[in-house]
Amino acid sequence: MDLFEEDLLDEKKKVKKMGTGIIVAIIIAIILIVVILVIISYLQSMQLGMFINGVQSPLSSTTVIQEESGKMYISIKDLSKALGYTYYNGEYGAASEDDKKGFVETDTDEEVASFEMNSKKIYKILLNDNAKNNEYDYIYIDEPIRYINGNLYATVDGIKKIYNADITYNQETNKINIYTLSYLTQYYTTNIASMGYAQIDENFYNLKAIINGMLVVENNSGRLGVIDLTTNNEIIGTKYSGITYIEATNEFLVENNEKVGIVNNLGRTKIALEYDELKLLDNDSGLYIARLGDKYGVINKQGSIIIHIEYDEIGVDKTLFKSSEVSNPYLLYDNCIPVCRNNKWGIYNISGRLIVPIEYDAMGCIVSSNRNNSANNALLLEDYEAIILGRNAEENNESRKFYAVVNSRGEFLVQLNSMVESIYYITENGEDIYQIEINGAKGNLDDVFSRSGIKKVNRSVESTDNSEDIDINQNVVTDGQTNQNTEENESDDQNNTEQQDSSEQQDSQSGDQENSQE
């Protein structure tokens, strides 16, 4: 082989080697591109995403905040928009744009959820036509509402309870899944036959049980029961003529033979079916309003009587007062239970002791029709933790009403002989300003109370002293009287508490024996 042929052979080898290298490089490049695409796809799939009723919903940069600890907070306002709900700043029922408070109307238009910064309480106000006094309740969430960059945020548990929605966060996929109550209702309505029941109960109260994994169902005989959605097993057998879910306590009001009782979410009877009506008075105190015939009383969660069933009314008429003033018409200042018998009003405390005698003709001051339209009815003086009471009087053959003021312990701050003719408030620049009228003279309530030595609760009084010269010192309970009343009240409370503790202990022992027998 000559030199020329050797050079040609070497050149061919170089070309072949170069071609092989290019092919290898292309293959490597393809592999790298595939790997990069897989990584990009994986990273995209691991980006935080939100699905509402199975459909992906866009997320703004402010919707979700994840802390280093892994705790997640979701913007209530942003989520309301995504769900198509209406969000409002401020307190429900008050003319306010306070962005540290807010409320939401849910998709059923039957309920408003109200909340505020740094609070674990979510207030629920029912809006349907059957709800008396816009009935209210409250539930607790796991963490307080947070205020971040001008918006209110809640945890997953908070979002679930505000919106009556099933919400889960999958940490592995970094996805939030939300199912609204309307969607879940439709789902279970469609699939209830496969579960062996005729239909689900679509009472709004009962639909909310779905969020806590329970479903109120009806069998072919029209009898109601409750099933566990994770197992489809019956928690409460289908043998009741009526069932109503109590969200605040996660229990059920059950009815048979026109009598009602309470059964918990484990299917155990808490209060026997022996009342004509039961209504939760307050979640924290565990008290219920009980009715037999046309008389009302109060019982505790063990069924023991706290206030005998002998009253015509329990609680005030909330519709007479601004909705934000009276949150719970049955319990004022977490201690006072208004009762009425034969058109006379008095007050019990939550231990069942009468702290204001049943001899008053009105709870609160109802503004007369001939007064300025800007004047509003008043029941509570929150700065003083006090309640307004009225009594009718005859003067010169003319019927009049005079008012007293008591604090939440039943101690009189202003007595009837002070001749207070009216207490009301007007709203100026978003602030409620209270006025008081005594013997025809009108003044600023804070100024009058300050001069009379009546102090605000946990707050110093900054008196402007620009009202007429009204002084009720001579007619206000003196310090000596107040201290004496306080000592008597504390002594009575202590005795009553001991009796209640003994009663609850007996109830607990009785309950333990009952559970043991079961």
RODOTOR-559511 format. One record per atom (N, C-alpha, C): residue in one letter; z, x, y. Coordinates in steps of 0.2 Angstrom, whole numbers, plus 5000, padded with zeros to 4 digits. Each point is the difference from the previous one (the first is absolute). Example, Ala and Ser with C-alpha at 12.3 -4.5 7.8 and 13.67 -1.06 7.14 Angstrom:
2
a503950664972;a500049965006;a500050045006;s499649985005;s500150045006;s500349965005;
REM end
This chain:
518
m500050044994;m500049965006;m500050045006;d499549995005;d500050045006;d500549985005;l500050045005;l500649995005;l499949935004;f499349985001;f499949935003;f500349944996;e499850014994;e500349944995;e500750005000;e500450065000;e500750005000;e500349975007;d499650015006;d500349975006;d499949935000;l499449974997;l499949935000;l500549974995;l500250034995;l500549974995;l500750005004;d500150055003;d500750005004;d500049945005;e499449995004;e499949955005;e500149934997;k499849994994;k500049944997;k500849984998;k500350064997;k500749994999;k500449985006;k499950045005;k500349985007;k499949935002;v499449984999;v499849935002;v500449954996;k500050014993;k500349964995;k500850005001;k500350065002;k500750005001;k500249965007;m499550015005;m500249965006;m499949934999;g499549984996;g500049934999;g500649974996;t500250044995;t500649984996;t500649995005;g500150055005;g500550005005;g500049945004;i499349985002;i500049945005;i500249944996;i499849994994;i500149944996;i500850004999;v500350064998;v500750005000;v500449985006;a499750025006;a500349995006;a499949925002;i499449984998;i499949925001;i500549964996;i500150024994;i500449974995;i500850005003;i500250065002;i500650015003;i500149965006;a499550005004;a500049965007;a500149924998;i499649984995;i500049934998;i500749984997;i500350054996;i500749994998;i500549995006;l499950055004;l500550005006;l499949945004;i499449975001;i499949945004;i500349944996;v499950004993;v500349954997;v500850005000;v500250065000;v500850015000;v500249985007;i499650025005;i500249985007;i500049925001;l499549974997;l499949935001;l500649974996;v500250024994;v500549974996;v500750015004;i500150065003;i500650015004;i500049955006;i499450005004;i500049955005;i500149934998;s499749984995;s500149934997;s500849994998;y500350054997;y500750004998;y500449995006;l499950055005;l500450005006;l499949935004;q499449975000;q499949945003;q500349944997;s500050014993;s500449954996;s500750005001;m500350065002;m500750015001;m500249995007;q499549985004;q500249995007;q500449935000;l500449995004;l500449945001;l499549945001;g500149954996;g499549945000;g500449945000;m499849945002;m500349945000;m499649944997;f500249974996;f499649944997;f500449945001;i499649955003;i500349935001;i499749954996;n500349974995;n499749954995;n499450034997;g500150074998;g499550034996;g499450035004;v500049995007;v499550025004;v500350065004;q499650065001;q500250055004;q500049985007;s500550025004;s500149995007;s500150065004;p499650015005;p500150065004;p500750025003;l500150065000;l500750025002;l499950045007;s500449985005;s500050045006;s500550064999;s500050055005;s500450055000;s500749985001;t500149945003;t500749985001;t500349954995;t499649984996;t500249944995;t500650034995;v499950064998;v500550024995;v500350075002;i500650014999;i500450065002;i500350024993;q499950064998;q500350034994;q500550065002;e500649994999;e500450065001;e500050054995;e500350065001;e500050054995;e500449984994;s500549965001;s500449984994;s499649954996;g499449985002;g499649964996;g500149925002;k500449995004;k500149935002;k499549985005;m499749944999;m499549975003;m500249945005;y499750005006;y500149955005;y499349975002;i500049945000;i499349965002;i500149965006;s499550015005;s500049965006;s500049934999;i500549965002;i500049934999;i499449975004;k499950025006;k499549975004;k499350024997;d499850064998;d499450024997;d499949964994;l500549994996;l499949964993;l499849935002;s500449975005;s499849935002;s499349995001;k499750055004;k499349995002;k499650014994;a500150044995;a499650014994;a500149944996;l500649975000;l500149944995;l499749935004;g499850015006;g499849945004;g500649965002;y500650025001;y500649975002;y500150015008;t500449965003;t500150015007;t500750035001;y500050055004;y500650045002;y500149995007;y500750005001;y500249995007;y500650055002;n500050035006;n500650035002;n500549965002;g500650025000;g500649965002;g500449964995;e500449975002;e500549954995;e499749945000;y499949974994;y499849934999;y500449955004;g499649965004;g500449955003;g500250025007;a499950065002;a500250035007;a499350025003;a500150005007;a499450025004;a500150075001;s499850054996;s500150075000;s499450044997;e499850055003;e499550054997;e500350064998;d500750004998;d500350064998;d499750034993;d499750065001;d499650024994;d500550034995;k500650005001;k500550024995;k500249954995;k499849945002;k500149944996;k499349974998;g499949964995;g499449974999;g500149944994;f499449965000;f500049954995;f499349994998;v499949974993;v499449994997;v499949934997;e499549975001;e499849944997;e499650014994;t500349984994;t499650024994;t499449954999;d499650024994;d499449964999;d500149934998;t500649984998;t500149934998;t500249965006;d500150035006;d500249965006;d500649964999;e500450024995;e500649964999;e500650045002;e500050065002;e500550055001;e499950055005;v500550025004;v500050055004;v500550054998;a499850075000;a500550054998;a500150045006;s500750015002;s500250035006;s500450064999;f499950065004;f500350064998;f500150045006;e500450055000;e500150055006;e500250074998;m499950045004;m500150074999;m500750024998;n500150044995;n500750034997;n500349944996;s499749954998;s500449944997;s499750004993;k500449984995;k499849994993;k499949934999;k500149955005;k500049934999;k499349985002;i499749964996;i499449965001;i500149935000;y499949975006;y500249925001;y499449964998;k500149954996;k499449964998;k500149935004;i499549975003;i500149945003;i499449954997;l500249954997;l499649954997;l499749965006;l499349994999;l499749965006;l499749934997;n500149994994;n499649944997;n500449935003;d499749954999;d500249935003;d500749984996;n500150034994;n500649984997;n500650045001;a499950055004;a500550055002;a500449975006;k500749994998;k500449975006;k500250065004;n500049995007;n500250055005;n499750064999;n499350004998;n499750074998;n500550044996;e500149984994;e500550034996;e499950084999;y500550035001;y500050085000;y500450034994;d499850064998;d500450034995;d499950085002;y500350044996;y499950075001;y500050044993;i499750055000;i500050044994;i500150075002;y500250054996;y500050075001;y499550044997;i499850055004;i499550054997;i500350074999;d499750044996;d500350064998;d500250055005;e499650015006;e500050045005;e499949975007;p500450025005;p499949975007;p499350005002;i499849955004;i499350015004;i500050065004;r499550035000;r499950065004;r499649995006;y500150035006;y499650005006;y499750065001;i499350014999;i499750065001;i499450005004;n499950045005;n499550005005;n499849935002;g500549965002;g499949935003;g499849954995;n500150014993;n499949954995;n500649994995;l500049954997;l500649994995;l499750014993;y500450034996;y499750024994;y500649984995;a499749984993;a500549984995;a499850044994;t500450014995;t499950034994;t499649954995;v499850024994;v499649954996;v500449944998;d500750014999;d500449954999;d500149955006;g500050035006;g500049965006;g499449965001;i499450034999;i499349965000;i500049954995;k500250014994;k500049954995;k500449945002;k500650015003;k500449945002;k499849975006;i499750035005;i499849975006;i499449964999;y499550024996;y499449964999;y500049964993;n500550004997;n500049964993;n499450034996;a499950065000;a499550034996;a500250054995;d499650004994;d500150054995;d499750075002;i500350055002;i499850065002;i500350064996;t499550044998;t500250064996;t499650065003;y500450064999;y499750075002;y499950044993;n499450024998;n499950044995;n500050085002;q500550034999;q500150075002;q499450054997;e499849984994;e499650054997;e499349995003;t499849945001;t499349985003;t500050005008;n500750005003;n500050005007;n499749935003;k500149954996;k499749935002;k500649955001;i499949965006;i500449945001;i499649944998;n500449964996;n499649944997;n500549945003;i499749955003;i500349945003;i499749944998;y500449954997;y499749944998;y500449945004;t499749965004;t500349955004;t500249944996;l500549965003;l500349954996;l499449954998;s499649995005;s499449954999;s499650024994;y499850075000;y499650024994;y500449994994;l500650024999;l500450004994;l500149924998;t500149965005;t500049934998;t499449974997;q499450025002;q499449994997;q499950034993;y500250065000;y499950034993;y500449964995;y500749995001;y500449974995;y499849924999;t499749975005;t499849934999;t499450004995;t499650055001;t499450014995;t500250014993;n500650054999;n500150024994;n500649974997;i500349955003;i500749974997;i499949974993;a499449974999;a499949974994;a500050054994;s499850065001;s500050054995;s500750024998;m500549995005;m500750014999;m500449954997;g499649944998;g500349954997;g500449945004;y499850005006;y500349955005;y499549965003;a500249945003;a499549955003;a499850035006;q500550025005;q499850035006;q500650035003;i499850045006;i500650035003;i500249955006;d500650015002;d500349965005;d499850045007;e499649965004;e499850035006;e500449995007;n500649984999;n500549995005;n500050075003;f500050015007;f500050075003;f500650044998;y500649975000;y500650034998;y499950044993;n499749964996;n499950024993;n499550054999;l499550005004;l499450054999;l500350075002;k500550005004;k500350075002;k500350034995;a500249974994;a500350034994;a499550044997;i499449995001;i499550054997;i500150075002;i500150015006;i500150075003;i500650034996;n500449974997;n500650034997;n499949994992;g499449994998;g499850004993;g500249944996;m500049945004;m500249944996;m499549955002;l500049954996;l499549945002;l500349944998;v500049955004;v500349934999;v499449964997;v500149984994;v499549974996;v500249924998;e499549964998;e500149944998;e499649984993;n500449974996;n499749994993;n499649935000;n499849984994;n499649945000;n500449945001;s500750005000;s500449955001;s500249995007;g499850055004;g500250005007;g500650035002;r500350034995;r500650045001;r499950075002;l500550025004;l499950075003;l500450054997;g499850065000;g500450064998;g499750065004;v500350064998;v499850075003;v499950054994;i499450035001;i499850064995;i500050065004;d500150064996;d500050075002;d499350024999;l499750025005;l499250015000;l499950074996;t500550044999;t499850064997;t500049994992;t500449954998;t500049984993;t499849934998;n499949965005;n499849934999;n500649964996;n500650035000;n500549974997;n500449955005;e500349954997;e500349955005;e500750035002;i500150005006;i500750025003;i500449935000;i499749955003;i500349945000;i499549954997;g500349964995;g499649964995;g499749945004;t499449984998;t499649945003;t500449944999;k500549985003;k500449944999;k500349975006;y499850035006;y500349975006;y499549965004;s500249955003;s499649955004;s499850045007;g500450055002;g499950035006;g500250075000;i499750055003;i500250075001;i499750025007;t500550045003;t499850035007;t500350075000;y499550045001;y500250085000;y500450015007;i500550044999;i500450025006;i499950075001;e499550025005;e499850075000;e500650055002;a500449975005;a500650055002;a500450024995;t500149964995;t500550024994;t499650014994;n499449995000;n499650014993;n500249964995;e500249935002;e500349954995;e499649945001;f500149954995;f499749945000;f500549945001;l499849955004;l500349945001;l499749954995;v500449984995;v499749964994;v500249935001;e499649954998;e500249935000;e499949964994;n500549964998;n499949954994;n500449945002;n499849944998;n500449945001;n500249995007;e499750025005;e500150005007;e500650045002;k500250054996;k500550055001;k499750075000;v500350045005;v499750075001;v500650054998;g499750064998;g500550064999;g499650065002;i500350064998;i499750065001;i499950044994;v499450034998;v499950044994;v499750075003;n500350064998;n499850065002;n499350024997;n499850065002;n499350024997;n500150034993;l500650004997;l500150014993;l500049944995;g500049945004;g500149944996;g500749984999;r500550035004;r500749984999;r500249955006;t500349954998;t500349955005;t500550035004;k499950005007;k500550025004;k500449945003;i499749955002;i500349945002;i499849944996;a500449964997;a499949954996;a499649945003;l499649974997;l499649945002;l500449945001;e500450005006;e500549945001;e499949985008;y499550035004;y500049985007;y499349965001;d500049965005;d499449975002;d499650045004;e500250055003;e499650055004;e500450075001;l499650055000;l500350075001;l499550035005;k500350045005;k499650045004;k500450065002;l499650064999;l500450065002;l500250015007;l500650005001;l500350015007;l499950075003;d500150054996;d500050065002;d499950054994;n499650055000;n499950044995;n500650054999;d500250035006;d500550064999;d500649974998;s500249945002;s500749974998;s499949974994;g499449984997;g500049974994;g500249935000;l499949965006;l500349935000;l499449955000;y500149944997;y499549955000;y500349945003;i499549965003;i500249935003;i499949964994;a500549964998;a500049954995;a500049935002;r499649954997;r500049935002;r500249964994;l500549955001;l500149954995;l499949935004;g499649964998;g499949945004;g499750025007;d500449975005;d499850025007;d500550055003;k500450034996;k500550055003;k499850074998;y500250055004;y499850074999;y500750045001;g499950064996;g500550055000;g499750064999;v500450054998;v499850074999;v500350034994;i499650034995;i500350034994;i499850075000;n500350044996;n499850074999;n499650014994;k499750064999;k499650014995;k500249994993;q500750004999;q500349984994;q500149934999;g499849965005;g500149935000;g500749975002;s500450055003;s500749985003;s499949975007;i500449955001;i499949965007;i500350045005;i499650025005;i500350035006;i500249955006;i499549955001;i500149955004;i499949934997;h500549965000;h500049944995;h499449965002;i499749964995;i499449965001;i500249945003;e500150005007;e500249945003;e499849995008;y499450045001;y499850005007;y499349975000;d499849975006;d499449975001;d499450055002;e500250065002;e499550055002;e500350074999;i499650044998;i500250085000;i499550035004;g500250045006;g499550035004;g499749965005;v499750045005;v499849975007;v499349984999;d499749965005;d499349985000;d499750065004;k499650044996;k499750065003;k499549985005;t499749944999;t499449985005;t500249995007;l500749995001;l500349995007;l500050065004;f499950064997;f500150065003;f499450054999;k500050055004;k499450044999;k500150044993;s499450004997;s500050024993;s500350074999;s499950055005;s500350064999;s500750015001;e500349945003;e500850005002;e500349994993;v499849954996;v500449984994;v499550024994;s500250064997;s499650024994;s500249964994;n500649994999;n500349974994;n500449945003;p499749945000;p500449945002;p500649984997;y500150034993;y500649984996;y500650055001;l499850065003;l500550065000;l499950035007;l500550005004;l499950035007;l500550075000;y499750055002;y500350075001;y500350024993;d499749984994;d500250024994;d500749984998;n500249955003;n500749984999;n500149925001;c499749975004;c500249935002;c499549954997;i500349954997;i499649954997;i500249945003;p499549975004;p500149945004;p500049944995;v500549955001;v500049944996;v500149945004;c499749944998;c500149945003;c500249944996;r500549975002;r500249944997;r500249945005;n499749944999;n500149955004;n499850025007;n499550035001;n499750025007;n500550055003;k500450034997;k500550055003;k499850074997;w500050055004;w499850074997;w500650055000;g500050044995;g500550065000;g499750064996;i500450054999;i499750064997;i500550034995;y499750024994;y500350034995;y499850085000;n500450044998;n499750074998;n499850004993;i499750064999;i499750014993;i500550004994;s500650015002;s500550004995;s500349924999;g499749965003;g500249934999;g500649975004;r500250045006;r500549985004;r499849975006;l500349945002;l499849975006;l500250045006;i499650025004;i500250045006;i499949975007;v499649945000;v499949965006;v500149934997;p500549965003;p500149934997;p499449965001;i500049954996;i499449955000;i500249955005;e499850015006;e500249955005;e499550015006;y499550034999;y499550015006;y499449964999;d499749985005;d499449955000;d499350035000;a500050075001;a499450035001;a500150084998;m499550024996;m499950075000;m499450035005;g500250045005;g499650025005;g499949955005;c499750025006;c499949975006;c499349985000;i499849935000;i499449975001;i499849995007;v499650035003;v499849995007;v499849935002;s500349975005;s499849935001;s499350005003;s499749944999;s499349995002;s499850015008;n500649995004;n499950005007;n500050075003;r500250054996;r500050075002;r499450035000;n499950065004;n499450045001;n499750014993;n499450004999;n499650014994;n500150074997;s500250045004;s500050074998;s500750024996;a500449955000;a500750014997;a499949984993;n500350044995;n500049994993;n500649994997;n500049964994;n500649984997;n500350074997;a500750005000;a500350064997;a500649994995;l500050034995;l500550004995;l500450064999;l499750065000;l500350064999;l500050055006;l500650035001;l500050055005;l500150074997;e499450034998;e500050054995;e500350065003;d500050025007;d500450055003;d500750004999;y500349944999;y500749994999;y500149984993;e499549994995;e500149984994;e500449935000;a499749965004;a500449935001;a499549944999;i500449954999;i499649934998;i500349955006;i499549965002;i500249955005;i500149934996;l500649975002;l500149934997;l500149955006;g499849944998;g500149955005;g500449944998;r500449975005;r500349944998;r499949955006;n500049934998;n499949955004;n500649985004;a499949985006;a500649985004;a499849945005;e500549965001;e499949945005;e500450025006;e499650005006;e500350015006;e499749955005;n500549975003;n499849945005;n499449964997;n500249984994;n499649954996;n499350034999;e499950065000;e499450044999;e500150044994;s499550004996;s500050054994;s499750065002;r500450064998;r499850065002;r500150054994;k499850065000;k500150054995;k500350065003;f500550034997;f500250075002;f500050044994;y500050075002;y499850054994;y500650055000;a500050024994;a500550064998;a499650054997;v500250065000;v499750064997;v500550044995;v499850004994;v500450044995;v499650064997;n500450054998;n499750064997;n499949994993;s499750054996;s499849994993;s500650004996;r500650015002;r500749994996;r500349945002;g499749965004;g500349935002;g500550015006;e500050055003;e500550015006;e499649975006;f500449965004;f499749975006;f500050055006;l499350025002;l499950045006;l500149955006;v499749945000;v500049955005;v500349934997;q500549975002;q500249944998;q499749945004;l500149944997;l499749945003;l500349995007;n500650015001;n500349995006;n499850045006;s499550054998;s499750045005;s499549965004;m499949944998;m499549955003;m499350035001;v499850044995;v499350024999;v499549944999;e499649995005;e499549944999;e499450024997;s499850065000;s499350024997;s500050084999;i499750024995;i499850074998;i499350004998;y499550035003;y499350004998;y499750075002;y499450014999;y499750065002;y499349995003;i499850055004;i499350005002;i499750064999;t499350004999;t499750074998;t499650025006;e500250065002;e499650045006;e499850074998;n499450015000;n499750074999;n500250024992;g499949954996;g500250014993;g500750014998;e500549985005;e500750014998;e500349935001;d500549994995;d500349945001;d500750005004;i500049975005;i500650005005;i500449944999;y500650004998;y500449954999;y500449975007;q500049945000;q500449975006;q500549954998;i500650005004;i500549954998;i500249965006;e500249944999;e500249955005;e500749984999;i500450005005;i500749984999;i500249965007;n500249944999;n500249965005;n499550005006;g499349994998;g499550005004;g499750065003;a500450064999;a499850065002;a499650044995;k499450035002;k499650044995;k500050075001;g500150044995;g500050075000;g499750044994;n499950065001;n499750044995;n500650014994;l499949994994;l500549994995;l500350074999;d499650065000;d500350064999;d500550025006;d499849985006;d500550015006;d500649964999;v500049944998;v500549955000;v500550034994;f499750024994;f500450024995;f500350075002;s499750045003;s500350075002;s500649995004;r499949955005;r500649995005;r500649974996;s499849964995;s500549974996;s500350044994;g499850065000;g500250054995;g499749994993;i499549974999;i499649994994;i499550054999;k500150044995;k499650064999;k499449994995;k499550035001;k499450004995;k500250044994;v499749994995;v500250034993;v499650075000;n500450055000;n499750074999;n499550025006;r500149975006;r499650015005;r500449995007;s499950055005;s500449995006;s499649955004;v500349975005;v499749955004;v499950035007;e499350005002;e499850025006;e500049945005;s500549985003;s500049945004;s499650015007;t499549955001;t499750005006;t500449975006;d500549954997;d500449975005;d499749965005;n499449974999;n499649975005;n500049924999;s500549974996;s500049934999;s500649975004;e500049945000;e500549965004;e500750024997;d500549995004;d500750034998;d500349954995;i499850014994;i500349964994;i500450044996;d500649984999;d500550034996;d500349964995;i500050024993;i500349954995;i500650044997;n500350055003;n500550034998;n500649964997;q500249955005;q500549964999;q499949954994;n499449994998;n499949964994;n499750034994;v500050075000;v499850044994;v500650024996;v500050004993;v500550024996;v500350075002;t500650015001;t500350065003;t500050054994;d500150075002;d500050054995;d500549994995;g500649975002;g500549994995;g499949954995;q499649945003;q499849954995;q499550024996;t499550045002;t499550034996;t500250044995;n500550055001;n500350044995;n500449964995;q500349955002;q500449964996;q499549974995;n499549975003;n499549964996;n499750054995;t499850065002;t499750054996;t500550024994;e500650015001;e500550024995;e500049944995;e500049945003;e500149944995;e499350004996;n499550015003;n499350004997;n500050054994;e500250065002;e500050064995;e500449994994;s500649965002;s500549994994;s499749954996;d499749945003;d499749954996;d499450034996;d499650045003;d499450034997;d500250044994;q500650045001;q500250044994;q500349964994;n500349955002;n500349954995;n499449974996;n499549985004;n499449964997;n499650054996;t499950075003;t499650054996;t500450014993;e500650005000;e500450024994;e499849944995;q500149945003;q499849944995;q499350004998;q499550025004;q499350004998;q499950064995;d500350065001;d500050054996;d500249984993;s500649965000;s500349984993;s499549954997;s499749965004;s499649954998;s499350034997;e499850055004;e499450034997;e500150044994;q500650035000;q500250044993;q500049954994;q500349945002;q500049954994;q499349984998;d499649995006;d499349984998;d499650054996;s500250075002;s499650054997;s500250014993;q500749994998;q500250004994;q499749944996;s500049945003;s499749944997;s499350024998;g499650035005;g499350014999;g499950054994;d500550055000;d499950054994;d500149974994;q500549954999;q500149974994;q499449964998;e499749965005;e499449964999;e499550054997;n499950055004;n499450054997;n500250024993;s500650024999;s500250024993;s499849954995;q500249945002;q499849944995;q499350004999;e499650015006;e499349994999;e499750064995;
REM end
